[in-house]
Amino acid sequence: RAYIINEGRIFRAGTPDQLGSDPEVRRVYLGESFSLV
């Protein structure tokens, strides 16, 4: 389980695969060019 925290609150929670494929997480936190190897 992984969490993305934004402004002190949980923004998203899920597996790394779920978070890596979440469009909002990619846009806001990871960046458009992020790729899971």
PDB file of N, CA, C, O and CB in Angstrom:
ATOM      1  N   ARG A   1       0.846  -1.176   0.000  1.00  0.00           N
ATOM      2  CA  ARG A   1       0.000   0.000   0.000  1.00  0.00           C
ATOM      3  C   ARG A   1       0.888   1.235   0.000  1.00  0.00           C
ATOM      4  O   ARG A   1       1.907   1.283   0.689  1.00  0.00           O
ATOM      5  CB  ARG A   1      -0.961   0.000   1.217  1.00  0.00           C
ATOM      6  N   ALA A   2       0.495   2.219  -0.771  1.00  0.00           N
ATOM      7  CA  ALA A   2       1.234   3.472  -0.853  1.00  0.00           C
ATOM      8  C   ALA A   2       0.243   4.628  -0.743  1.00  0.00           C
ATOM      9  O   ALA A   2      -0.945   4.486  -1.034  1.00  0.00           O
ATOM     10  CB  ALA A   2       2.053   3.559  -2.181  1.00  0.00           C
ATOM     11  N   TYR A   3       0.758   5.757  -0.320  1.00  0.00           N
ATOM     12  CA  TYR A   3      -0.074   6.945  -0.140  1.00  0.00           C
ATOM     13  C   TYR A   3       0.580   8.134  -0.818  1.00  0.00           C
ATOM     14  O   TYR A   3       1.803   8.275  -0.806  1.00  0.00           O
ATOM     15  CB  TYR A   3      -0.305   7.237   1.358  1.00  0.00           C
ATOM     16  N   ILE A   4      -0.238   8.983  -1.406  1.00  0.00           N
ATOM     17  CA  ILE A   4       0.209  10.264  -1.929  1.00  0.00           C
ATOM     18  C   ILE A   4      -0.383  11.324  -1.003  1.00  0.00           C
ATOM     19  O   ILE A   4      -1.601  11.423  -0.853  1.00  0.00           O
ATOM     20  CB  ILE A   4      -0.230  10.479  -3.445  1.00  0.00           C
ATOM     21  N   ILE A   5       0.494  12.111  -0.387  1.00  0.00           N
ATOM     22  CA  ILE A   5       0.074  13.144   0.551  1.00  0.00           C
ATOM     23  C   ILE A   5       0.165  14.496  -0.145  1.00  0.00           C
ATOM     24  O   ILE A   5       1.165  14.797  -0.797  1.00  0.00           O
ATOM     25  CB  ILE A   5       0.945  13.121   1.846  1.00  0.00           C
ATOM     26  N   ASN A   6      -0.864  15.296  -0.008  1.00  0.00           N
ATOM     27  CA  ASN A   6      -0.878  16.637  -0.581  1.00  0.00           C
ATOM     28  C   ASN A   6      -1.436  17.594   0.462  1.00  0.00           C
ATOM     29  O   ASN A   6      -2.558  17.417   0.937  1.00  0.00           O
ATOM     30  CB  ASN A   6      -1.719  16.688  -1.898  1.00  0.00           C
ATOM     31  N   GLU A   7      -0.658  18.599   0.814  1.00  0.00           N
ATOM     32  CA  GLU A   7      -1.053  19.601   1.801  1.00  0.00           C
ATOM     33  C   GLU A   7      -1.476  18.961   3.123  1.00  0.00           C
ATOM     34  O   GLU A   7      -2.442  19.398   3.749  1.00  0.00           O
ATOM     35  CB  GLU A   7      -2.188  20.455   1.253  1.00  0.00           C
ATOM     36  N   GLY A   8      -0.750  17.928   3.540  1.00  0.00           N
ATOM     37  CA  GLY A   8      -0.993  17.287   4.824  1.00  0.00           C
ATOM     38  C   GLY A   8      -2.150  16.310   4.858  1.00  0.00           C
ATOM     39  O   GLY A   8      -2.490  15.797   5.924  1.00  0.00           O
ATOM     40  N   ARG A   9      -2.753  16.044   3.731  1.00  0.00           N
ATOM     41  CA  ARG A   9      -3.887  15.108   3.660  1.00  0.00           C
ATOM     42  C   ARG A   9      -3.603  14.021   2.631  1.00  0.00           C
ATOM     43  O   ARG A   9      -2.848  14.224   1.680  1.00  0.00           O
ATOM     44  CB  ARG A   9      -5.201  15.856   3.303  1.00  0.00           C
ATOM     45  N   ILE A  10      -4.219  12.873   2.840  1.00  0.00           N
ATOM     46  CA  ILE A  10      -4.075  11.780   1.872  1.00  0.00           C
ATOM     47  C   ILE A  10      -4.828  12.167   0.602  1.00  0.00           C
ATOM     48  O   ILE A  10      -6.045  12.351   0.613  1.00  0.00           O
ATOM     49  CB  ILE A  10      -4.612  10.419   2.456  1.00  0.00           C
ATOM     50  N   PHE A  11      -4.080  12.284  -0.482  1.00  0.00           N
ATOM     51  CA  PHE A  11      -4.646  12.638  -1.784  1.00  0.00           C
ATOM     52  C   PHE A  11      -5.146  11.382  -2.497  1.00  0.00           C
ATOM     53  O   PHE A  11      -6.239  11.374  -3.062  1.00  0.00           O
ATOM     54  CB  PHE A  11      -3.598  13.374  -2.655  1.00  0.00           C
ATOM     55  N   ARG A  12      -4.336  10.324  -2.467  1.00  0.00           N
ATOM     56  CA  ARG A  12      -4.702   9.031  -3.050  1.00  0.00           C
ATOM     57  C   ARG A  12      -4.024   7.934  -2.246  1.00  0.00           C
ATOM     58  O   ARG A  12      -2.973   8.149  -1.643  1.00  0.00           O
ATOM     59  CB  ARG A  12      -4.298   8.949  -4.559  1.00  0.00           C
ATOM     60  N   ALA A  13      -4.633   6.763  -2.245  1.00  0.00           N
ATOM     61  CA  ALA A  13      -4.053   5.579  -1.614  1.00  0.00           C
ATOM     62  C   ALA A  13      -4.286   4.401  -2.539  1.00  0.00           C
ATOM     63  O   ALA A  13      -5.313   4.326  -3.214  1.00  0.00           O
ATOM     64  CB  ALA A  13      -4.670   5.316  -0.196  1.00  0.00           C
ATOM     65  N   GLY A  14      -3.333   3.481  -2.572  1.00  0.00           N
ATOM     66  CA  GLY A  14      -3.472   2.296  -3.406  1.00  0.00           C
ATOM     67  C   GLY A  14      -2.138   1.610  -3.576  1.00  0.00           C
ATOM     68  O   GLY A  14      -1.155   1.948  -2.918  1.00  0.00           O
ATOM     69  N   THR A  15      -2.122   0.646  -4.464  1.00  0.00           N
ATOM     70  CA  THR A  15      -0.873  -0.038  -4.774  1.00  0.00           C
ATOM     71  C   THR A  15      -0.032   0.879  -5.666  1.00  0.00           C
ATOM     72  O   THR A  15      -0.568   1.803  -6.278  1.00  0.00           O
ATOM     73  CB  THR A  15      -1.140  -1.419  -5.469  1.00  0.00           C
ATOM     74  N   PRO A  16       1.265   0.636  -5.745  1.00  0.00           N
ATOM     75  CA  PRO A  16       2.085   1.445  -6.652  1.00  0.00           C
ATOM     76  C   PRO A  16       1.573   1.420  -8.097  1.00  0.00           C
ATOM     77  O   PRO A  16       1.621   2.439  -8.785  1.00  0.00           O
ATOM     78  CB  PRO A  16       3.522   0.957  -6.615  1.00  0.00           C
ATOM     79  N   ASP A  17       1.089   0.276  -8.554  1.00  0.00           N
ATOM     80  CA  ASP A  17       0.548   0.194  -9.917  1.00  0.00           C
ATOM     81  C   ASP A  17      -0.686   1.079 -10.074  1.00  0.00           C
ATOM     82  O   ASP A  17      -0.832   1.770 -11.081  1.00  0.00           O
ATOM     83  CB  ASP A  17       0.197  -1.261 -10.268  1.00  0.00           C
ATOM     84  N   GLN A  18      -1.574   1.057  -9.077  1.00  0.00           N
ATOM     85  CA  GLN A  18      -2.779   1.887  -9.133  1.00  0.00           C
ATOM     86  C   GLN A  18      -2.422   3.369  -9.149  1.00  0.00           C
ATOM     87  O   GLN A  18      -2.965   4.142  -9.938  1.00  0.00           O
ATOM     88  CB  GLN A  18      -3.696   1.580  -7.943  1.00  0.00           C
ATOM     89  N   LEU A  19      -1.505   3.752  -8.269  1.00  0.00           N
ATOM     90  CA  LEU A  19      -1.130   5.163  -8.196  1.00  0.00           C
ATOM     91  C   LEU A  19      -0.383   5.607  -9.447  1.00  0.00           C
ATOM     92  O   LEU A  19      -0.579   6.725  -9.925  1.00  0.00           O
ATOM     93  CB  LEU A  19      -0.272   5.418  -6.961  1.00  0.00           C
ATOM     94  N   GLY A  20       0.466   4.743  -9.975  1.00  0.00           N
ATOM     95  CA  GLY A  20       1.217   5.080 -11.182  1.00  0.00           C
ATOM     96  C   GLY A  20       0.347   5.238 -12.406  1.00  0.00           C
ATOM     97  O   GLY A  20       0.726   5.934 -13.348  1.00  0.00           O
ATOM     98  N   SER A  21      -0.815   4.604 -12.412  1.00  0.00           N
ATOM     99  CA  SER A  21      -1.706   4.703 -13.561  1.00  0.00           C
ATOM    100  C   SER A  21      -2.853   5.692 -13.344  1.00  0.00           C
ATOM    101  O   SER A  21      -3.662   5.900 -14.249  1.00  0.00           O
ATOM    102  CB  SER A  21      -2.268   3.344 -13.885  1.00  0.00           C
ATOM    103  N   ASP A  22      -2.934   6.301 -12.169  1.00  0.00           N
ATOM    104  CA  ASP A  22      -3.980   7.285 -11.876  1.00  0.00           C
ATOM    105  C   ASP A  22      -3.638   8.602 -12.583  1.00  0.00           C
ATOM    106  O   ASP A  22      -2.588   9.187 -12.319  1.00  0.00           O
ATOM    107  CB  ASP A  22      -4.128   7.504 -10.327  1.00  0.00           C
ATOM    108  N   PRO A  23      -4.515   9.072 -13.480  1.00  0.00           N
ATOM    109  CA  PRO A  23      -4.205  10.287 -14.246  1.00  0.00           C
ATOM    110  C   PRO A  23      -3.957  11.519 -13.371  1.00  0.00           C
ATOM    111  O   PRO A  23      -3.084  12.326 -13.688  1.00  0.00           O
ATOM    112  CB  PRO A  23      -5.332  10.579 -15.201  1.00  0.00           C
ATOM    113  N   GLU A  24      -4.700  11.675 -12.293  1.00  0.00           N
ATOM    114  CA  GLU A  24      -4.513  12.835 -11.417  1.00  0.00           C
ATOM    115  C   GLU A  24      -3.188  12.762 -10.670  1.00  0.00           C
ATOM    116  O   GLU A  24      -2.512  13.778 -10.513  1.00  0.00           O
ATOM    117  CB  GLU A  24      -5.665  12.937 -10.419  1.00  0.00           C
ATOM    118  N   VAL A  25      -2.810  11.579 -10.210  1.00  0.00           N
ATOM    119  CA  VAL A  25      -1.521  11.416  -9.531  1.00  0.00           C
ATOM    120  C   VAL A  25      -0.396  11.720 -10.512  1.00  0.00           C
ATOM    121  O   VAL A  25       0.565  12.406 -10.165  1.00  0.00           O
ATOM    122  CB  VAL A  25      -1.370   9.976  -8.951  1.00  0.00           C
ATOM    123  N   ARG A  26      -0.512  11.216 -11.722  1.00  0.00           N
ATOM    124  CA  ARG A  26       0.520  11.465 -12.734  1.00  0.00           C
ATOM    125  C   ARG A  26       0.629  12.951 -13.043  1.00  0.00           C
ATOM    126  O   ARG A  26       1.734  13.483 -13.155  1.00  0.00           O
ATOM    127  CB  ARG A  26       0.215  10.680 -14.019  1.00  0.00           C
ATOM    128  N   ARG A  27      -0.492  13.615 -13.181  1.00  0.00           N
ATOM    129  CA  ARG A  27      -0.491  15.032 -13.544  1.00  0.00           C
ATOM    130  C   ARG A  27       0.055  15.901 -12.409  1.00  0.00           C
ATOM    131  O   ARG A  27       0.899  16.767 -12.637  1.00  0.00           O
ATOM    132  CB  ARG A  27      -1.907  15.485 -13.914  1.00  0.00           C
ATOM    133  N   VAL A  28      -0.431  15.665 -11.182  1.00  0.00           N
ATOM    134  CA  VAL A  28      -0.110  16.540 -10.057  1.00  0.00           C
ATOM    135  C   VAL A  28       1.209  16.183  -9.384  1.00  0.00           C
ATOM    136  O   VAL A  28       1.964  17.076  -9.002  1.00  0.00           O
ATOM    137  CB  VAL A  28      -1.217  16.491  -9.041  1.00  0.00           C
ATOM    138  N   TYR A  29       1.497  14.905  -9.235  1.00  0.00           N
ATOM    139  CA  TYR A  29       2.605  14.492  -8.374  1.00  0.00           C
ATOM    140  C   TYR A  29       3.791  13.885  -9.123  1.00  0.00           C
ATOM    141  O   TYR A  29       4.939  14.249  -8.867  1.00  0.00           O
ATOM    142  CB  TYR A  29       2.108  13.507  -7.373  1.00  0.00           C
ATOM    143  N   LEU A  30       3.519  12.968 -10.041  1.00  0.00           N
ATOM    144  CA  LEU A  30       4.596  12.216 -10.680  1.00  0.00           C
ATOM    145  C   LEU A  30       5.129  12.874 -11.946  1.00  0.00           C
ATOM    146  O   LEU A  30       6.310  12.734 -12.261  1.00  0.00           O
ATOM    147  CB  LEU A  30       4.120  10.838 -11.005  1.00  0.00           C
ATOM    148  N   GLY A  31       4.296  13.573 -12.659  1.00  0.00           N
ATOM    149  CA  GLY A  31       4.689  14.164 -13.936  1.00  0.00           C
ATOM    150  C   GLY A  31       4.287  13.260 -15.089  1.00  0.00           C
ATOM    151  O   GLY A  31       4.177  12.045 -14.931  1.00  0.00           O
ATOM    152  N   GLU A  32       4.072  13.851 -16.223  1.00  0.00           N
ATOM    153  CA  GLU A  32       3.571  13.121 -17.390  1.00  0.00           C
ATOM    154  C   GLU A  32       4.549  12.079 -17.913  1.00  0.00           C
ATOM    155  O   GLU A  32       4.121  11.089 -18.507  1.00  0.00           O
ATOM    156  CB  GLU A  32       3.244  14.086 -18.490  1.00  0.00           C
ATOM    157  N   SER A  33       5.835  12.269 -17.711  1.00  0.00           N
ATOM    158  CA  SER A  33       6.819  11.333 -18.269  1.00  0.00           C
ATOM    159  C   SER A  33       7.157  10.181 -17.328  1.00  0.00           C
ATOM    160  O   SER A  33       8.016   9.363 -17.656  1.00  0.00           O
ATOM    161  CB  SER A  33       8.083  12.075 -18.619  1.00  0.00           C
ATOM    162  N   PHE A  34       6.505  10.093 -16.160  1.00  0.00           N
ATOM    163  CA  PHE A  34       6.789   9.029 -15.204  1.00  0.00           C
ATOM    164  C   PHE A  34       6.439   7.670 -15.792  1.00  0.00           C
ATOM    165  O   PHE A  34       5.440   7.525 -16.497  1.00  0.00           O
ATOM    166  CB  PHE A  34       6.019   9.256 -13.901  1.00  0.00           C
ATOM    167  N   SER A  35       7.276   6.669 -15.495  1.00  0.00           N
ATOM    168  CA  SER A  35       7.041   5.307 -15.972  1.00  0.00           C
ATOM    169  C   SER A  35       7.454   4.309 -14.902  1.00  0.00           C
ATOM    170  O   SER A  35       8.542   4.410 -14.334  1.00  0.00           O
ATOM    171  CB  SER A  35       7.811   5.041 -17.286  1.00  0.00           C
ATOM    172  N   LEU A  36       6.579   3.340 -14.628  1.00  0.00           N
ATOM    173  CA  LEU A  36       6.950   2.236 -13.746  1.00  0.00           C
ATOM    174  C   LEU A  36       7.761   1.242 -14.558  1.00  0.00           C
ATOM    175  O   LEU A  36       7.355   0.866 -15.657  1.00  0.00           O
ATOM    176  CB  LEU A  36       5.688   1.554 -13.114  1.00  0.00           C
ATOM    177  N   VAL A  37       8.887   0.818 -14.041  1.00  0.00           N
ATOM    178  CA  VAL A  37       9.755  -0.111 -14.771  1.00  0.00           C
ATOM    179  C   VAL A  37       9.310  -1.525 -14.519  1.00  0.00           C
ATOM    180  O   VAL A  37       9.910  -2.463 -15.044  1.00  0.00           O
ATOM    181  CB  VAL A  37      11.226   0.064 -14.366  1.00  0.00           C
TER     182      VAL A  37
END
